[in-house]
Amino acid sequence: MSPALVRAIGRWGLAALVVNSVIGSSVFGLPSVIAGKLGAASPVAWLLAALGIGVIVACFAEVASRFDDAGGPYLYARVAFGRLAGIEMGWLAYLVRLTASATNANLFVIYLAEFWPGAEGPVASKLVLAALLTPLAIINYRGVAHGSRTSSLLVTAKLLPLSIFVMLGVCLLLRRPVVLASLPVTGARPWLDSLLLLIFAYGGFEAALVPLGEARDPRRDAPFALFLTLALCAVLYSLVQLVVLATLADPAAAPRPLAAAAAVLLGTPGALLMAGAALLSVTGYLAGAMVNVPRLTFAMAEQSDLPSLFGKVHPRFRTPYVSVSVYAVLVWLLAATGGFLQNLSLSAVSRLLTYGLVCAALPVLRVQDHRGSVAALPPARFRLLAGPTFAFLGMAFSIALTAGMSLKEMRVLTAIVLLGLVHWLWIRRRTAVR
């Protein structure tokens, strides 16, 4: 009999995983991008994105409160819509997580250049990526408790310097009037492009739901962790954007906007502080991802949707060690061959389909509840008021933002969907032969 996973993640450990899954590279890399698109209106975009993603988070909270097993969105889609939808969700979710992790790894190299300019060289960057990812993979190979503790420690380490940065910036705003950098915004396109990128900034929470098979009380703790993280990020992100606008004459031109803003507030030590904070933040994100994402391929193997190799559990460490190793190698390959914005955009548009499908699962699971057709699935521990309305709004928000996809991104997503269809047909044929 194969060894089982261990339920070692408590409420605050799960909350730390969600925070680490959301706060990564975006808060350090996006303020300059959004400022370039929207100017002085850019803090409003962060709040609007929080409202939009909040609708989706609320749907996830109800759906997640039904499940105790590993798999996250893949499992939700499979139960609500069947095997094909589950496999498509699995492929899309894995693509999202790979590209998001590669984006964070790319930004680690960018901010490391603040201390070591040679870090962005073609050979040096690949070595840096390997040195970053290998220890995190080893920690998670040796046990989920180690990975969860590392994630929790890095949450504290990343939030402290960000809090100091925000407090100093707010003090500057209170002490003297500041004219915010402005930019004429014409039409809806800059807003649509910005909101699409900001989905990346608020996204990632769904990844922390994948390892719920190792959480102590997942149905109770998942909604708590989701709403806590959304509130924290909405406040933090909008204030960070405001401070960047208030301190930099041309925020759109700063490749490391928080480091540049901190240099205005504290001089060179401030720039080094924020560069170090970015490195800690990205490391924390990747530490959480090393816990979360391998459990997706593990869950798919458990449901016989992937080869059983991905479902192997280490007899001593009780971890899905094959899935952990494969994920670490793939993140390195993607980060070593792609850039920050390239990986970021692909991650953002890919997860829109994930979000829309989970929102659609909410009313479907409620109908199945009423008919008594969800086998062995407990009722939702958290029930969202006006849930079907939230589900409709979440789907509409996701569909509206897909208008921002480029042709290249659309081609990649189409290829992934077709690959998922081929995968499903192969499984059907194999099952029929048996």
C-alpha positions as CSV (number, residue, x, y, z in Angstrom):
1,M,0.0,0.0,0.0
2,S,1.4,3.4,-1.0
3,P,2.1,5.8,1.9
4,A,-0.3,8.7,2.4
5,L,0.3,12.4,2.7
6,V,0.4,14.0,6.1
7,R,-2.1,16.7,7.3
8,A,0.4,19.1,8.7
9,I,-0.8,22.6,7.5
10,G,-2.8,24.5,10.2
11,R,-5.0,27.6,9.7
12,W,-2.2,30.2,9.9
13,G,0.1,28.0,7.9
14,L,-2.5,27.9,5.1
15,A,-3.0,31.6,5.3
16,A,0.7,32.1,4.9
17,L,0.7,29.9,1.9
18,V,-2.1,32.0,0.3
19,V,-0.2,35.2,1.1
20,N,3.0,33.8,-0.4
21,S,1.1,32.6,-3.4
22,V,-0.2,36.1,-4.1
23,I,2.5,38.5,-3.0
24,G,5.5,37.8,-5.1
25,S,7.0,39.7,-8.0
26,S,4.0,41.8,-8.9
27,V,4.2,44.4,-6.1
28,F,7.9,45.1,-7.0
29,G,7.6,45.0,-10.8
30,L,4.1,46.3,-11.7
31,P,3.9,49.8,-10.1
32,S,6.0,51.2,-12.9
33,V,4.1,49.4,-15.6
34,I,0.7,50.5,-14.3
35,A,2.0,54.1,-13.8
36,G,3.0,54.1,-17.4
37,K,-0.5,53.2,-18.5
38,L,-2.6,55.2,-16.1
39,G,-0.5,57.8,-14.4
40,A,-2.1,59.3,-11.3
41,A,-5.1,57.1,-11.7
42,S,-3.1,53.9,-11.2
43,P,-3.9,53.4,-7.5
44,V,-7.6,53.3,-8.5
45,A,-6.8,50.4,-10.9
46,W,-5.5,48.4,-8.0
47,L,-8.7,48.9,-6.0
48,L,-10.9,48.1,-9.0
49,A,-8.9,44.9,-9.6
50,A,-9.4,44.0,-5.9
51,L,-13.2,44.4,-6.3
52,G,-13.2,42.3,-9.5
53,I,-11.0,39.6,-8.1
54,G,-13.0,39.7,-4.8
55,V,-16.0,38.4,-6.6
56,I,-14.0,35.5,-7.8
57,V,-12.3,34.9,-4.4
58,A,-15.8,34.7,-2.8
59,C,-16.8,32.0,-5.3
60,F,-13.6,30.1,-4.6
61,A,-14.3,30.3,-0.8
62,E,-17.6,28.6,-1.1
63,V,-16.4,25.9,-3.6
64,A,-13.2,25.2,-1.6
65,S,-15.2,24.8,1.6
66,R,-16.7,21.6,0.2
67,F,-13.4,19.7,-0.3
68,D,-10.9,18.0,1.9
69,D,-8.6,16.5,-0.8
70,A,-5.7,17.7,-2.9
71,G,-6.3,19.2,-6.3
72,G,-7.8,22.7,-5.9
73,P,-9.4,24.0,-9.1
74,Y,-8.7,20.8,-11.0
75,L,-10.7,18.8,-8.5
76,Y,-13.5,21.4,-8.4
77,A,-14.0,21.3,-12.2
78,R,-13.8,17.6,-12.3
79,V,-16.5,17.1,-9.7
80,A,-18.8,19.8,-11.2
81,F,-18.4,19.2,-14.9
82,G,-16.7,15.9,-15.4
83,R,-13.4,14.4,-16.4
84,L,-12.8,16.5,-19.6
85,A,-13.3,19.8,-17.7
86,G,-11.0,18.5,-14.9
87,I,-8.2,17.6,-17.3
88,E,-8.5,20.9,-19.2
89,M,-8.4,22.8,-15.8
90,G,-5.4,20.7,-14.8
91,W,-3.5,21.7,-17.9
92,L,-4.4,25.3,-17.6
93,A,-3.8,25.5,-13.9
94,Y,-0.4,24.0,-14.3
95,L,0.5,26.4,-17.1
96,V,-0.6,29.3,-14.9
97,R,1.6,28.1,-12.0
98,L,4.6,27.4,-14.2
99,T,4.5,30.8,-15.9
100,A,3.8,32.6,-12.6
101,S,6.7,30.9,-10.9
102,A,9.0,31.6,-13.8
103,T,7.9,35.3,-13.7
104,N,8.9,35.5,-10.0
105,A,12.2,33.8,-10.7
106,N,12.9,36.3,-13.5
107,L,12.3,39.2,-11.2
108,F,14.6,37.7,-8.6
109,V,17.4,38.0,-11.1
110,I,16.4,41.6,-12.0
111,Y,16.5,42.7,-8.3
112,L,19.7,40.7,-7.6
113,A,21.3,43.0,-10.1
114,E,21.0,45.8,-7.5
115,F,23.7,44.0,-5.6
116,W,25.5,42.2,-8.4
117,P,25.2,43.8,-11.8
118,G,26.5,40.7,-13.5
119,A,23.5,38.6,-12.3
120,E,21.5,39.3,-15.5
121,G,24.2,37.8,-17.8
122,P,23.1,34.9,-19.9
123,V,25.1,32.3,-18.0
124,A,25.0,33.9,-14.6
125,S,21.2,34.2,-14.6
126,K,20.8,30.5,-15.3
127,L,23.2,29.7,-12.4
128,V,21.3,32.1,-10.1
129,L,18.0,30.4,-11.0
130,A,19.4,27.0,-10.2
131,A,20.8,28.2,-6.9
132,L,17.4,29.7,-6.0
133,L,15.2,26.8,-7.0
134,T,17.3,23.8,-5.9
135,P,17.2,24.4,-2.1
136,L,13.5,25.1,-2.1
137,A,12.9,21.8,-4.0
138,I,15.0,19.9,-1.5
139,I,13.1,21.4,1.5
140,N,9.8,20.3,0.0
141,Y,11.1,17.0,-1.1
142,R,11.9,16.3,2.6
143,G,8.4,17.1,4.0
144,V,5.4,19.4,3.7
145,A,5.8,20.6,7.3
146,H,9.3,21.9,6.4
147,G,7.9,23.6,3.3
148,S,5.0,25.2,5.2
149,R,7.3,26.5,8.0
150,T,9.6,28.0,5.4
151,S,6.7,29.7,3.7
152,S,5.4,31.1,7.0
153,L,8.8,32.5,7.9
154,L,9.3,34.2,4.5
155,V,5.8,35.8,4.8
156,T,7.0,37.7,7.8
157,A,10.3,38.6,6.2
158,K,8.6,40.0,3.1
159,L,5.8,42.0,4.8
160,L,8.1,43.8,7.3
161,P,10.1,45.9,4.7
162,L,7.0,46.5,2.6
163,S,5.2,47.9,5.7
164,I,8.2,50.1,6.5
165,F,8.2,51.4,2.9
166,V,4.4,52.2,3.0
167,M,4.6,53.9,6.4
168,L,7.5,56.2,5.3
169,G,5.7,57.1,2.1
170,V,2.5,57.9,3.9
171,C,4.4,60.1,6.3
172,L,5.9,61.9,3.3
173,L,2.4,62.5,1.9
174,L,1.1,63.8,5.3
175,R,4.1,66.1,5.8
176,R,3.9,68.0,2.6
177,P,1.7,68.3,-0.5
178,V,2.9,66.1,-3.3
179,V,1.9,66.5,-7.0
180,L,1.4,63.0,-8.4
181,A,2.9,62.1,-11.7
182,S,0.1,62.4,-14.3
183,L,-0.6,60.9,-17.7
184,P,-3.5,61.5,-20.1
185,V,-5.5,58.3,-20.3
186,T,-7.5,58.0,-23.5
187,G,-10.1,55.2,-24.0
188,A,-10.7,51.9,-22.3
189,R,-7.7,50.1,-23.6
190,P,-5.2,51.2,-21.0
191,W,-7.6,50.3,-18.2
192,L,-8.3,46.9,-19.8
193,D,-4.6,46.2,-20.2
194,S,-3.9,47.3,-16.6
195,L,-6.6,45.2,-15.1
196,L,-5.4,42.2,-17.0
197,L,-1.9,42.6,-15.6
198,L,-3.3,43.3,-12.1
199,I,-5.2,39.9,-12.2
200,F,-1.7,38.5,-11.9
201,A,-0.9,40.7,-8.9
202,Y,-4.0,39.5,-7.0
203,G,-4.0,36.0,-8.5
204,G,-2.3,32.9,-7.2
205,F,-4.6,32.3,-4.2
206,E,-6.0,29.3,-6.1
207,A,-2.6,27.6,-6.0
208,A,-2.7,27.5,-2.2
209,L,-5.9,25.5,-2.4
210,V,-4.2,22.6,-4.2
211,P,-2.5,21.1,-1.2
212,L,-5.7,21.0,1.0
213,G,-5.2,17.2,1.3
214,E,-2.4,18.1,3.7
215,A,-4.4,20.8,5.7
216,R,-5.8,19.9,9.1
217,D,-9.2,21.5,8.6
218,P,-9.3,22.7,5.0
219,R,-13.1,23.3,4.7
220,R,-13.0,25.8,7.6
221,D,-9.6,27.4,7.0
222,A,-9.7,28.0,3.2
223,P,-12.3,30.8,3.2
224,F,-10.5,32.5,6.2
225,A,-7.2,32.4,4.4
226,L,-8.7,33.7,1.1
227,F,-10.5,36.7,2.5
228,L,-7.6,37.6,4.8
229,T,-5.2,37.7,1.9
230,L,-7.5,39.7,-0.3
231,A,-8.0,42.4,2.3
232,L,-4.3,42.6,3.1
233,C,-3.3,42.8,-0.6
234,A,-5.9,45.5,-1.5
235,V,-4.6,47.8,1.1
236,L,-0.9,47.1,0.6
237,Y,-0.9,47.2,-3.2
238,S,-2.8,50.5,-3.5
239,L,-0.6,52.2,-0.9
240,V,2.6,51.0,-2.6
241,Q,1.4,52.4,-5.9
242,L,0.6,55.8,-4.2
243,V,4.0,56.0,-2.6
244,V,5.8,55.2,-5.9
245,L,3.8,58.0,-7.7
246,A,4.5,60.4,-4.9
247,T,8.2,59.8,-4.8
248,L,9.3,59.3,-8.4
249,A,9.2,62.0,-11.1
250,D,8.9,59.4,-13.8
251,P,7.8,56.1,-12.2
252,A,7.2,54.5,-15.6
253,A,10.9,54.7,-16.4
254,A,12.0,52.8,-13.2
255,P,12.8,49.1,-13.8
256,R,12.9,48.6,-10.0
257,P,10.3,51.1,-8.9
258,L,10.2,50.3,-5.2
259,A,14.0,50.4,-4.9
260,A,14.0,53.7,-6.7
261,A,11.2,55.1,-4.4
262,A,13.0,53.8,-1.3
263,A,16.2,55.6,-2.4
264,V,14.2,58.9,-2.5
265,L,12.9,58.2,1.0
266,L,16.1,56.7,2.7
267,G,18.9,57.1,0.2
268,T,21.1,54.2,-1.0
269,P,20.3,52.1,2.1
270,G,16.6,52.4,1.2
271,A,17.2,51.1,-2.3
272,L,19.2,48.2,-0.9
273,L,16.5,47.5,1.6
274,M,13.7,47.2,-1.0
275,A,15.9,45.2,-3.4
276,G,16.5,42.8,-0.5
277,A,12.8,42.8,0.3
278,A,12.1,41.9,-3.4
279,L,14.5,39.0,-3.2
280,L,12.8,37.7,0.0
281,S,9.3,38.2,-1.4
282,V,10.1,36.2,-4.6
283,T,11.8,33.5,-2.5
284,G,8.7,33.3,-0.3
285,Y,6.5,33.1,-3.4
286,L,8.5,30.3,-4.8
287,A,8.7,28.5,-1.4
288,G,4.9,28.5,-1.3
289,A,4.7,27.3,-5.0
290,M,7.0,24.4,-4.2
291,V,4.4,23.3,-1.6
292,N,1.3,24.0,-3.8
293,V,1.9,23.1,-7.4
294,P,3.4,19.6,-7.2
295,R,0.2,18.6,-5.4
296,L,-1.7,19.3,-8.6
297,T,0.0,16.7,-10.7
298,F,-0.2,14.4,-7.6
299,A,-4.0,14.9,-7.5
300,M,-4.3,14.2,-11.2
301,A,-2.4,11.0,-10.8
302,E,-4.6,10.0,-7.9
303,Q,-7.6,10.4,-10.2
304,S,-5.8,8.4,-12.9
305,D,-5.6,11.5,-15.1
306,L,-1.8,11.4,-15.2
307,P,0.6,8.4,-15.0
308,S,0.9,7.0,-11.5
309,L,4.5,8.1,-11.4
310,F,3.3,11.6,-10.5
311,G,1.3,10.2,-7.6
312,K,4.3,8.4,-5.9
313,V,4.7,9.4,-2.2
314,H,8.2,9.1,-0.6
315,P,8.1,6.3,1.9
316,R,10.1,8.3,4.5
317,F,9.3,12.0,3.8
318,R,5.6,11.4,2.8
319,T,5.8,13.9,-0.1
320,P,5.0,13.6,-3.8
321,Y,8.7,13.7,-4.6
322,V,8.5,13.0,-8.3
323,S,6.0,15.9,-8.8
324,V,8.2,18.2,-6.7
325,S,11.3,17.4,-8.8
326,V,9.5,17.7,-12.2
327,Y,8.0,21.1,-11.2
328,A,11.4,22.5,-10.1
329,V,13.0,21.5,-13.4
330,L,10.2,23.0,-15.5
331,V,10.2,26.3,-13.7
332,W,14.0,26.6,-14.2
333,L,13.6,25.9,-17.9
334,L,10.8,28.4,-18.4
335,A,12.5,31.1,-16.4
336,A,15.8,30.6,-18.2
337,T,14.3,30.9,-21.7
338,G,11.6,33.7,-21.1
339,G,11.5,37.2,-19.8
340,F,9.5,38.9,-17.0
341,L,6.7,40.5,-19.0
342,Q,6.4,37.6,-21.4
343,N,5.8,35.1,-18.6
344,L,3.6,37.5,-16.6
345,S,1.2,38.2,-19.5
346,L,0.8,34.5,-20.3
347,S,0.1,33.7,-16.6
348,A,-2.5,36.4,-16.3
349,V,-4.6,35.5,-19.3
350,S,-4.3,31.7,-18.6
351,R,-5.8,32.0,-15.1
352,L,-8.8,33.9,-16.4
353,L,-10.2,30.7,-17.8
354,T,-9.4,28.9,-14.5
355,Y,-11.3,31.6,-12.6
356,G,-14.3,31.6,-14.9
357,L,-14.7,27.8,-14.7
358,V,-14.6,27.7,-10.9
359,C,-17.1,30.5,-10.7
360,A,-19.4,28.4,-12.9
361,A,-18.9,25.4,-10.6
362,L,-20.6,27.2,-7.7
363,P,-24.2,27.1,-9.0
364,V,-23.6,23.7,-10.5
365,L,-22.6,22.2,-7.2
366,R,-25.5,23.9,-5.5
367,V,-27.9,22.3,-8.0
368,Q,-26.2,18.9,-7.5
369,D,-26.7,19.4,-3.7
370,H,-30.4,19.9,-4.2
371,R,-30.6,16.8,-6.4
372,G,-28.4,14.8,-4.0
373,S,-26.1,13.9,-6.9
374,V,-22.7,14.8,-5.6
375,A,-21.4,11.5,-4.3
376,A,-19.7,11.7,-0.9
377,L,-19.2,15.5,-1.1
378,P,-20.1,17.4,2.1
379,P,-22.1,20.6,1.9
380,A,-20.3,23.9,1.7
381,R,-18.9,25.0,5.1
382,F,-19.0,28.6,3.9
383,R,-22.2,29.5,1.9
384,L,-22.0,32.8,-0.1
385,L,-25.0,35.1,0.1
386,A,-26.4,35.6,-3.4
387,G,-23.9,33.0,-4.6
388,P,-25.3,32.5,-8.2
389,T,-25.1,36.3,-8.7
390,F,-21.4,36.3,-7.6
391,A,-20.8,33.4,-9.9
392,F,-22.3,35.2,-12.9
393,L,-20.3,38.4,-12.1
394,G,-17.1,36.4,-11.8
395,M,-17.7,34.7,-15.1
396,A,-18.5,38.0,-16.8
397,F,-15.4,39.7,-15.3
398,S,-13.2,36.8,-16.6
399,I,-14.8,36.9,-20.0
400,A,-14.5,40.7,-20.3
401,L,-10.8,40.6,-19.5
402,T,-10.0,38.0,-22.1
403,A,-10.5,40.8,-24.7
404,G,-7.0,41.9,-23.7
405,M,-5.3,38.7,-24.9
406,S,-2.8,39.0,-27.7
407,L,-2.8,36.7,-30.7
408,K,0.2,34.9,-29.4
409,E,-1.4,34.3,-26.0
410,M,-4.5,33.1,-27.7
411,R,-2.5,30.6,-29.7
412,V,-0.8,29.2,-26.7
413,L,-4.1,28.8,-24.8
414,T,-5.7,27.2,-27.8
415,A,-2.8,24.8,-28.0
416,I,-3.1,23.9,-24.2
417,V,-6.9,23.3,-24.6
418,L,-6.3,21.0,-27.6
419,L,-3.6,19.2,-25.7
420,G,-6.0,18.7,-22.8
421,L,-8.6,17.3,-25.3
422,V,-6.1,14.9,-26.8
423,H,-5.1,13.8,-23.2
424,W,-8.8,13.1,-22.4
425,L,-9.3,11.1,-25.6
426,W,-6.2,9.1,-24.8
427,I,-7.5,8.3,-21.3
428,R,-10.9,7.3,-22.7
429,R,-9.4,5.0,-25.2
430,R,-7.1,3.4,-22.6
431,T,-10.0,2.9,-20.2
432,A,-12.1,1.4,-23.0
433,V,-9.3,-1.1,-23.9
434,R,-9.1,-2.2,-20.3
